[in-house]
Amino acid sequence: MVKGKWVFSNGTHYKGEFDNNKPKGQGEWHFKNGNHVKGSYRQTVKAEDSDSDPIKLTWQSVMA
């Protein structure tokens, strides 16, 4: 999946770009209470710890 909508059972969803089935690039979170936030995910590889998930996701919000 490279672009789409990720829906959670509580009504929250993420709509945007993906890489390796994880958010990456521009996207927007929508919450059940009506709030939403736009931003971008960046994936970084954590090489020093091979026992855990090698991909770390960070979120940077875009302020309008």
VOKOL-218080 format. One record per atom (N, C-alpha, C, O): residue number from 1; residue in one letter; y negated, z negated, x. Coordinates in pm, 1 decimal, m for minus. Layout:
<recs>
<n NUM; res a; c2 Y; c3 Z; c1 X> .
...
</recs>
This chain:
<recs>
<n 1; res m; c2 118.0; c3 0.0; c1 85.2> .
<n 1; res m; c2 0.0; c3 0.0; c1 0.0> .
<n 1; res m; c2 m123.7; c3 0.0; c1 89.3> .
<n 1; res m; c2 m134.2; c3 m81.7; c1 180.8> .
<n 2; res v; c2 m215.3; c3 89.5; c1 63.7> .
<n 2; res v; c2 m338.2; c3 96.3; c1 143.2> .
<n 2; res v; c2 m462.8; c3 64.6; c1 61.4> .
<n 2; res v; c2 m567.1; c3 31.1; c1 117.6> .
<n 3; res k; c2 m452.6; c3 74.9; c1 m71.0> .
<n 3; res k; c2 m564.6; c3 41.9; c1 m157.6> .
<n 3; res k; c2 m508.3; c3 7.5; c1 m294.5> .
<n 3; res k; c2 m419.6; c3 76.4; c1 m345.0> .
<n 4; res g; c2 m560.0; c3 m99.3; c1 m354.7> .
<n 4; res g; c2 m508.4; c3 m134.8; c1 m485.3> .
<n 4; res g; c2 m558.3; c3 m268.7; c1 m534.4> .
<n 4; res g; c2 m662.7; c3 m317.7; c1 m491.4> .
<n 5; res k; c2 m481.8; c3 m327.3; c1 m625.4> .
<n 5; res k; c2 m519.1; c3 m451.5; c1 m690.6> .
<n 5; res k; c2 m403.0; c3 m549.5; c1 m679.3> .
<n 5; res k; c2 m289.9; c3 m516.0; c1 m714.5> .
<n 6; res w; c2 m430.1; c3 m670.2; c1 m630.6> .
<n 6; res w; c2 m331.4; c3 m774.2; c1 m610.0> .
<n 6; res w; c2 m359.4; c3 m881.5; c1 m714.7> .
<n 6; res w; c2 m460.9; c3 m950.4; c1 m705.2> .
<n 7; res v; c2 m272.4; c3 m897.6; c1 m814.0> .
<n 7; res v; c2 m295.4; c3 m986.3; c1 m927.6> .
<n 7; res v; c2 m207.4; c3 m1111.1; c1 m916.8> .
<n 7; res v; c2 m86.9; c3 m1101.3; c1 m893.5> .
<n 8; res f; c2 m268.9; c3 m1228.1; c1 m933.9> .
<n 8; res f; c2 m198.3; c3 m1355.8; c1 m931.7> .
<n 8; res f; c2 m177.0; c3 m1404.7; c1 m1075.0> .
<n 8; res f; c2 m250.1; c3 m1365.4; c1 m1165.8> .
<n 9; res s; c2 m77.4; c3 m1490.0; c1 m1094.9> .
<n 9; res s; c2 m42.2; c3 m1537.2; c1 m1229.3> .
<n 9; res s; c2 m153.3; c3 m1619.0; c1 m1295.4> .
<n 9; res s; c2 m154.7; c3 m1631.3; c1 m1417.9> .
<n 10; res n; c2 m246.2; c3 m1675.2; c1 m1217.9> .
<n 10; res n; c2 m353.7; c3 m1755.3; c1 m1275.4> .
<n 10; res n; c2 m475.5; c3 m1672.4; c1 m1318.8> .
<n 10; res n; c2 m576.8; c3 m1727.9; c1 m1361.4> .
<n 11; res g; c2 m465.0; c3 m1540.2; c1 m1307.7> .
<n 11; res g; c2 m575.8; c3 m1453.5; c1 m1349.0> .
<n 11; res g; c2 m664.4; c3 m1407.3; c1 m1235.2> .
<n 11; res g; c2 m743.3; c3 m1314.5; c1 m1252.9> .
<n 12; res t; c2 m653.6; c3 m1468.7; c1 m1120.0> .
<n 12; res t; c2 m729.9; c3 m1427.2; c1 m1002.9> .
<n 12; res t; c2 m673.6; c3 m1294.8; c1 m951.5> .
<n 12; res t; c2 m552.4; c3 m1273.2; c1 m954.2> .
<n 13; res h; c2 m761.8; c3 m1206.5; c1 m904.7> .
<n 13; res h; c2 m711.5; c3 m1085.0; c1 m842.0> .
<n 13; res h; c2 m804.1; c3 m1037.3; c1 m730.5> .
<n 13; res h; c2 m924.2; c3 m1064.1; c1 m729.7> .
<n 14; res y; c2 m743.0; c3 m965.8; c1 m637.1> .
<n 14; res y; c2 m813.8; c3 m903.1; c1 m525.7> .
<n 14; res y; c2 m802.2; c3 m752.6; c1 m544.7> .
<n 14; res y; c2 m693.1; c3 m700.9; c1 m568.9> .
<n 15; res k; c2 m912.7; c3 m683.2; c1 m533.9> .
<n 15; res k; c2 m913.9; c3 m538.1; c1 m546.2> .
<n 15; res k; c2 m979.1; c3 m482.4; c1 m420.9> .
<n 15; res k; c2 m1094.0; c3 m514.0; c1 m390.1> .
<n 16; res g; c2 m904.2; c3 m398.3; c1 m348.2> .
<n 16; res g; c2 m961.2; c3 m343.0; c1 m226.6> .
<n 16; res g; c2 m859.2; c3 m277.8; c1 m137.0> .
<n 16; res g; c2 m757.1; c3 m226.8; c1 m183.2> .
<n 17; res e; c2 m887.8; c3 m279.9; c1 m8.2> .
<n 17; res e; c2 m806.9; c3 m212.6; c1 92.1> .
<n 17; res e; c2 m700.3; c3 m306.0; c1 148.3> .
<n 17; res e; c2 m719.0; c3 m427.5; c1 154.8> .
<n 18; res f; c2 m586.9; c3 m245.9; c1 189.3> .
<n 18; res f; c2 m473.9; c3 m319.7; c1 245.0> .
<n 18; res f; c2 m421.3; c3 m249.2; c1 369.8> .
<n 18; res f; c2 m444.7; c3 m130.1; c1 390.0> .
<n 19; res d; c2 m349.7; c3 m325.4; c1 453.2> .
<n 19; res d; c2 m274.8; c3 m271.8; c1 565.7> .
<n 19; res d; c2 m153.0; c3 m360.9; c1 582.8> .
<n 19; res d; c2 m167.2; c3 m483.2; c1 584.5> .
<n 20; res n; c2 m34.1; c3 m304.1; c1 595.5> .
<n 20; res n; c2 90.5; c3 m382.3; c1 602.2> .
<n 20; res n; c2 104.2; c3 m474.4; c1 481.4> .
<n 20; res n; c2 152.8; c3 m586.7; c1 494.4> .
<n 21; res n; c2 62.2; c3 m428.1; c1 365.0> .
<n 21; res n; c2 68.4; c3 m504.6; c1 239.5> .
<n 21; res n; c2 m11.8; c3 m633.9; c1 242.4> .
<n 21; res n; c2 16.1; c3 m726.0; c1 165.7> .
<n 22; res k; c2 m111.7; c3 m641.6; c1 330.7> .
<n 22; res k; c2 m202.2; c3 m756.3; c1 338.1> .
<n 22; res k; c2 m344.9; c3 m704.0; c1 329.0> .
<n 22; res k; c2 m373.0; c3 m593.2; c1 374.7> .
<n 23; res p; c2 m436.0; c3 m782.8; c1 270.1> .
<n 23; res p; c2 m575.2; c3 m736.5; c1 261.7> .
<n 23; res p; c2 m632.6; c3 m702.7; c1 398.8> .
<n 23; res p; c2 m617.1; c3 m779.2; c1 494.0> .
<n 24; res k; c2 m698.8; c3 m588.3; c1 408.1> .
<n 24; res k; c2 m768.3; c3 m549.0; c1 530.9> .
<n 24; res k; c2 m877.6; c3 m451.9; c1 493.2> .
<n 24; res k; c2 m851.9; c3 m353.9; c1 423.2> .
<n 25; res g; c2 m998.2; c3 m476.9; c1 537.9> .
<n 25; res g; c2 m1111.4; c3 m390.3; c1 506.3> .
<n 25; res g; c2 m1189.6; c3 m443.9; c1 387.7> .
<n 25; res g; c2 m1184.0; c3 m563.0; c1 356.9> .
<n 26; res q; c2 m1261.6; c3 m356.0; c1 322.1> .
<n 26; res q; c2 m1348.9; c3 m394.9; c1 211.2> .
<n 26; res q; c2 m1267.5; c3 m432.3; c1 87.5> .
<n 26; res q; c2 m1168.6; c3 m367.4; c1 53.5> .
<n 27; res g; c2 m1312.4; c3 m539.2; c1 21.4> .
<n 27; res g; c2 m1245.5; c3 m580.9; c1 m100.4> .
<n 27; res g; c2 m1330.2; c3 m677.7; c1 m179.7> .
<n 27; res g; c2 m1439.1; c3 m716.8; c1 m137.7> .
<n 28; res e; c2 m1278.5; c3 m715.6; c1 m295.0> .
<n 28; res e; c2 m1351.2; c3 m806.4; c1 m382.5> .
<n 28; res e; c2 m1252.8; c3 m896.1; c1 m455.8> .
<n 28; res e; c2 m1156.4; c3 m848.6; c1 m515.9> .
<n 29; res w; c2 m1278.2; c3 m1026.8; c1 m450.1> .
<n 29; res w; c2 m1199.5; c3 m1125.9; c1 m523.5> .
<n 29; res w; c2 m1264.8; c3 m1150.3; c1 m658.5> .
<n 29; res w; c2 m1386.9; c3 m1163.5; c1 m666.9> .
<n 30; res h; c2 m1185.1; c3 m1156.5; c1 m763.7> .
<n 30; res h; c2 m1230.7; c3 m1189.6; c1 m898.8> .
<n 30; res h; c2 m1152.3; c3 m1312.1; c1 m944.0> .
<n 30; res h; c2 m1029.4; c3 m1313.8; c1 m937.2> .
<n 31; res f; c2 m1223.5; c3 m1414.4; c1 m989.9> .
<n 31; res f; c2 m1160.8; c3 m1539.9; c1 m1030.1> .
<n 31; res f; c2 m1164.9; c3 m1556.5; c1 m1181.6> .
<n 31; res f; c2 m1249.8; c3 m1498.8; c1 m1249.6> .
<n 32; res k; c2 m1072.1; c3 m1636.0; c1 m1233.0> .
<n 32; res k; c2 m1056.8; c3 m1658.0; c1 m1376.7> .
<n 32; res k; c2 m1186.7; c3 m1707.1; c1 m1442.0> .
<n 32; res k; c2 m1215.0; c3 m1673.4; c1 m1557.0> .
<n 33; res n; c2 m1265.8; c3 m1786.8; c1 m1368.5> .
<n 33; res n; c2 m1389.1; c3 m1842.8; c1 m1423.3> .
<n 33; res n; c2 m1506.0; c3 m1743.1; c1 m1426.1> .
<n 33; res n; c2 m1617.0; c3 m1778.4; c1 m1465.8> .
<n 34; res g; c2 m1480.1; c3 m1618.3; c1 m1383.6> .
<n 34; res g; c2 m1584.3; c3 m1515.7; c1 m1386.9> .
<n 34; res g; c2 m1654.3; c3 m1493.1; c1 m1254.1> .
<n 34; res g; c2 m1724.3; c3 m1393.1; c1 m1238.3> .
<n 35; res n; c2 m1637.5; c3 m1582.0; c1 m1159.2> .
<n 35; res n; c2 m1698.0; c3 m1563.8; c1 m1027.5> .
<n 35; res n; c2 m1627.7; c3 m1451.6; c1 m952.2> .
<n 35; res n; c2 m1509.3; c3 m1425.0; c1 m973.0> .
<n 36; res h; c2 m1703.5; c3 m1386.5; c1 m864.1> .
<n 36; res h; c2 m1642.7; c3 m1287.2; c1 m775.8> .
<n 36; res h; c2 m1719.3; c3 m1285.7; c1 m643.9> .
<n 36; res h; c2 m1835.9; c3 m1324.5; c1 m637.2> .
<n 37; res v; c2 m1651.2; c3 m1240.3; c1 m540.1> .
<n 37; res v; c2 m1711.4; c3 m1233.6; c1 m407.5> .
<n 37; res v; c2 m1665.1; c3 m1104.9; c1 m339.5> .
<n 37; res v; c2 m1547.2; c3 m1069.9; c1 m343.4> .
<n 38; res k; c2 m1760.5; c3 m1035.2; c1 m276.9> .
<n 38; res k; c2 m1730.5; c3 m912.9; c1 m202.1> .
<n 38; res k; c2 m1731.8; c3 m946.4; c1 m54.0> .
<n 38; res k; c2 m1805.0; c3 m1034.6; c1 m9.0> .
<n 39; res g; c2 m1649.6; c3 m874.5; c1 20.5> .
<n 39; res g; c2 m1645.9; c3 m896.4; c1 164.1> .
<n 39; res g; c2 m1544.4; c3 m806.2; c1 229.7> .
<n 39; res g; c2 m1503.3; c3 m704.7; c1 173.5> .
<n 40; res s; c2 m1504.5; c3 m844.6; c1 349.7> .
<n 40; res s; c2 m1404.3; c3 m765.3; c1 420.1> .
<n 40; res s; c2 m1307.3; c3 m855.9; c1 494.0> .
<n 40; res s; c2 m1345.5; c3 m959.4; c1 548.7> .
<n 41; res y; c2 m1182.4; c3 m815.3; c1 494.4> .
<n 41; res y; c2 m1079.4; c3 m883.4; c1 570.2> .
<n 41; res y; c2 m1063.7; c3 m814.4; c1 704.0> .
<n 41; res y; c2 m1077.8; c3 m692.7; c1 716.4> .
<n 42; res r; c2 m1034.1; c3 m895.7; c1 803.2> .
<n 42; res r; c2 m1002.6; c3 m842.4; c1 935.3> .
<n 42; res r; c2 m871.5; c3 m904.8; c1 978.7> .
<n 42; res r; c2 m855.5; c3 m1026.7; c1 971.7> .
<n 43; res q; c2 m777.8; c3 m823.4; c1 1023.3> .
<n 43; res q; c2 m650.4; c3 m873.7; c1 1073.6> .
<n 43; res q; c2 m658.2; c3 m879.0; c1 1224.8> .
<n 43; res q; c2 m699.5; c3 m782.4; c1 1288.9> .
<n 44; res t; c2 m618.6; c3 m991.7; c1 1281.8> .
<n 44; res t; c2 m612.5; c3 m1004.5; c1 1426.0> .
<n 44; res t; c2 m472.0; c3 m1048.2; c1 1464.5> .
<n 44; res t; c2 m410.3; c3 m1128.1; c1 1394.1> .
<n 45; res v; c2 m421.9; c3 m997.3; c1 1573.8> .
<n 45; res v; c2 m288.0; c3 m1030.9; c1 1620.1> .
<n 45; res v; c2 m297.2; c3 m1149.7; c1 1713.9> .
<n 45; res v; c2 m377.4; c3 m1150.5; c1 1807.2> .
<n 46; res k; c2 m214.7; c3 m1249.4; c1 1688.5> .
<n 46; res k; c2 m211.7; c3 m1371.4; c1 1768.5> .
<n 46; res k; c2 m91.4; c3 m1362.6; c1 1862.2> .
<n 46; res k; c2 19.1; c3 m1401.4; c1 1824.4> .
<n 47; res a; c2 m111.3; c3 m1312.7; c1 1982.4> .
<n 47; res a; c2 m1.6; c3 m1282.8; c1 2075.0> .
<n 47; res a; c2 58.6; c3 m1407.5; c1 2138.9> .
<n 47; res a; c2 176.6; c3 m1406.4; c1 2174.0> .
<n 48; res e; c2 m18.2; c3 m1514.4; c1 2155.2> .
<n 48; res e; c2 30.5; c3 m1630.2; c1 2230.0> .
<n 48; res e; c2 133.3; c3 m1714.4; c1 2155.5> .
<n 48; res e; c2 200.1; c3 m1796.8; c1 2217.8> .
<n 49; res d; c2 148.2; c3 m1696.8; c1 2024.9> .
<n 49; res d; c2 241.6; c3 m1777.5; c1 1946.7> .
<n 49; res d; c2 339.8; c3 m1685.0; c1 1875.4> .
<n 49; res d; c2 316.5; c3 m1645.3; c1 1761.2> .
<n 50; res s; c2 449.3; c3 m1650.8; c1 1942.7> .
<n 50; res s; c2 543.0; c3 m1553.6; c1 1888.4> .
<n 50; res s; c2 633.9; c3 m1611.3; c1 1780.4> .
<n 50; res s; c2 702.4; c3 m1535.1; c1 1712.1> .
<n 51; res d; c2 636.9; c3 m1744.4; c1 1762.6> .
<n 51; res d; c2 723.3; c3 m1806.5; c1 1662.5> .
<n 51; res d; c2 664.6; c3 m1803.7; c1 1521.8> .
<n 51; res d; c2 738.8; c3 m1816.4; c1 1424.4> .
<n 52; res s; c2 534.7; c3 m1787.7; c1 1509.3> .
<n 52; res s; c2 471.4; c3 m1786.6; c1 1377.5> .
<n 52; res s; c2 432.7; c3 m1644.5; c1 1338.7> .
<n 52; res s; c2 454.8; c3 m1550.0; c1 1414.5> .
<n 53; res d; c2 375.1; c3 m1630.4; c1 1220.3> .
<n 53; res d; c2 328.9; c3 m1500.1; c1 1172.9> .
<n 53; res d; c2 227.7; c3 m1445.0; c1 1273.5> .
<n 53; res d; c2 127.3; c3 m1510.6; c1 1300.8> .
<n 54; res p; c2 251.9; c3 m1326.5; c1 1328.8> .
<n 54; res p; c2 163.6; c3 m1274.4; c1 1433.4> .
<n 54; res p; c2 29.4; c3 m1222.4; c1 1382.5> .
<n 54; res p; c2 m57.6; c3 m1188.9; c1 1462.9> .
<n 55; res i; c2 10.8; c3 m1215.1; c1 1250.3> .
<n 55; res i; c2 m115.0; c3 m1162.6; c1 1196.4> .
<n 55; res i; c2 m194.5; c3 m1273.9; c1 1130.8> .
<n 55; res i; c2 m143.3; c3 m1345.4; c1 1044.6> .
<n 56; res k; c2 m318.2; c3 m1288.3; c1 1171.2> .
<n 56; res k; c2 m409.9; c3 m1387.0; c1 1113.4> .
<n 56; res k; c2 m515.0; c3 m1310.4; c1 1033.2> .
<n 56; res k; c2 m573.0; c3 m1213.8; c1 1082.7> .
<n 57; res l; c2 m539.5; c3 m1353.9; c1 908.8> .
<n 57; res l; c2 m640.1; c3 m1290.0; c1 825.2> .
<n 57; res l; c2 m766.8; c3 m1373.9; c1 824.3> .
<n 57; res l; c2 m760.8; c3 m1495.7; c1 807.2> .
<n 58; res t; c2 m880.7; c3 m1309.8; c1 842.5> .
<n 58; res t; c2 m1009.5; c3 m1378.0; c1 831.1> .
<n 58; res t; c2 m1093.9; c3 m1303.5; c1 729.1> .
<n 58; res t; c2 m1084.4; c3 m1181.3; c1 717.2> .
<n 59; res w; c2 m1175.6; c3 m1376.4; c1 656.2> .
<n 59; res w; c2 m1258.5; c3 m1319.7; c1 548.7> .
<n 59; res w; c2 m1403.6; c3 m1334.9; c1 585.1> .
<n 59; res w; c2 m1446.8; c3 m1442.9; c1 625.3> .
<n 60; res q; c2 m1480.1; c3 m1227.8; c1 571.6> .
<n 60; res q; c2 m1623.6; c3 m1231.4; c1 593.5> .
<n 60; res q; c2 m1691.0; c3 m1186.9; c1 466.0> .
<n 60; res q; c2 m1674.2; c3 m1072.9; c1 422.8> .
<n 61; res s; c2 m1766.9; c3 m1275.9; c1 405.8> .
<n 61; res s; c2 m1834.2; c3 m1246.2; c1 280.2> .
<n 61; res s; c2 m1957.9; c3 m1161.7; c1 305.7> .
<n 61; res s; c2 m2026.8; c3 m1178.5; c1 406.4> .
<n 62; res v; c2 m1984.5; c3 m1071.6; c1 214.1> .
<n 62; res v; c2 m2103.4; c3 m986.7; c1 220.6> .
<n 62; res v; c2 m2207.2; c3 m1044.2; c1 125.8> .
<n 62; res v; c2 m2184.5; c3 m1049.3; c1 5.0> .
<n 63; res m; c2 m2318.7; c3 m1086.7; c1 178.0> .
<n 63; res m; c2 m2424.6; c3 m1145.4; c1 96.7> .
<n 63; res m; c2 m2522.1; c3 m1036.7; c1 56.6> .
<n 63; res m; c2 m2567.0; c3 m959.1; c1 140.9> .
<n 64; res a; c2 m2555.2; c3 m1030.5; c1 m71.5> .
<n 64; res a; c2 m2647.5; c3 m928.2; c1 m120.8> .
<n 64; res a; c2 m2790.1; c3 m980.4; c1 m124.4> .
<n 64; res a; c2 m2881.5; c3 m907.7; c1 m163.3> .
</recs>
